[in-house]
Amino acid sequence: MISYVTVGADDLAVAERFYSAFLPALGYGLEVGPEGLSFALPVAEGEKPVLPDFYVKPTFDGRAASAGNGAMVAFEASSQREVRSLHAAAVAAGGTDEGAPGFRAKYGADFYVSYLRDPQGNKIALFSSNPDDPRRDD
């Protein structure tokens, strides 16, 4: 099981604005600390954490953060409508559209996804595979 994912950022305020535009809607809480941004799903008392956590941090070596070629982090939404809404919010918060919300048939009949780049260039996907959603894009 993946425990956490970390992406680098040179400007944490810009990164916070971008990720806060959609991660809280997916249930993630944010803790801001001296080491960066920590997004985690809530944990009921006595329960194990729901993984993975998502961290946005400055680089450890002090050099400029860079996006990995071929690397992408995907977040699951509950519906096509939520994918569209969160994609728009993320673009409005400084993200770049890398693929408008829609079906991608090569990934299955119910796979509805959008692609973004965060302000640092990291690739992000927002998707829903909810079989109860209608098979249309509206």
Residue pairs with C-beta under 8 A, 6 or more apart in sequence:
1 51
1 52
2 51
2 52
3 51
3 52
3 53
4 51
4 52
4 53
4 54
4 55
5 52
5 53
5 54
5 55
5 73
6 54
6 55
6 56
6 57
7 54
7 55
7 56
7 57
7 65
7 67
7 73
7 118
7 120
7 122
8 56
8 57
8 58
8 59
8 65
8 66
8 120
8 122
9 15
9 36
9 37
9 56
9 57
9 58
9 65
9 118
9 119
9 120
10 58
10 64
10 65
10 120
11 119
11 120
12 32
12 36
12 37
12 56
12 58
14 94
14 119
14 120
15 37
15 56
15 118
15 119
15 120
16 30
16 32
16 37
16 56
17 93
17 94
18 90
18 93
18 94
18 95
18 118
18 119
19 30
19 37
19 39
19 54
19 56
19 118
20 30
20 93
21 86
21 89
21 90
21 92
21 93
21 95
22 75
22 86
22 87
22 89
22 90
22 93
22 126
23 30
23 39
23 54
23 75
24 30
25 82
25 85
25 86
25 89
26 75
26 76
26 77
26 86
27 41
27 42
28 39
28 40
28 41
28 54
29 39
29 40
29 41
29 42
30 37
30 38
30 39
31 37
31 38
31 40
32 38
35 57
36 55
36 56
36 57
36 58
37 55
37 56
37 57
38 53
38 54
38 55
39 53
39 54
39 55
39 56
40 49
40 53
40 54
41 49
41 50
41 51
41 53
42 50
43 49
43 50
54 73
58 65
59 65
65 120
66 120
66 121
67 117
67 120
67 121
67 122
67 123
68 122
71 122
71 123
72 115
72 123
72 124
72 125
73 122
73 123
73 124
73 125
74 113
74 124
74 125
74 126
74 127
75 124
75 125
75 126
75 127
76 127
76 128
76 129
77 83
77 86
77 126
77 127
77 128
78 128
78 130
79 128
79 130
79 133
80 101
80 112
80 128
80 130
80 133
80 134
80 137
82 128
83 101
83 112
83 113
83 114
83 126
83 127
83 128
84 101
84 114
86 126
87 97
87 100
87 101
87 114
87 116
87 126
90 116
90 124
90 126
91 97
91 116
94 118
94 119
95 116
95 117
95 118
95 119
95 124
96 116
96 117
97 114
97 115
97 116
98 115
98 116
98 117
98 123
99 113
99 114
99 115
100 114
101 112
101 113
101 114
101 126
101 137
102 112
102 113
102 114
102 137
103 109
103 111
103 112
103 135
103 137
104 111
104 112
104 113
107 113
108 129
109 135
110 129
110 130
110 131
110 133
110 135
111 127
111 129
112 127
112 128
112 129
112 130
112 133
112 137
113 125
113 126
113 127
113 128
114 125
114 126
114 127
115 123
115 124
115 125
116 123
116 124
116 125
116 126
117 123
117 124
118 124
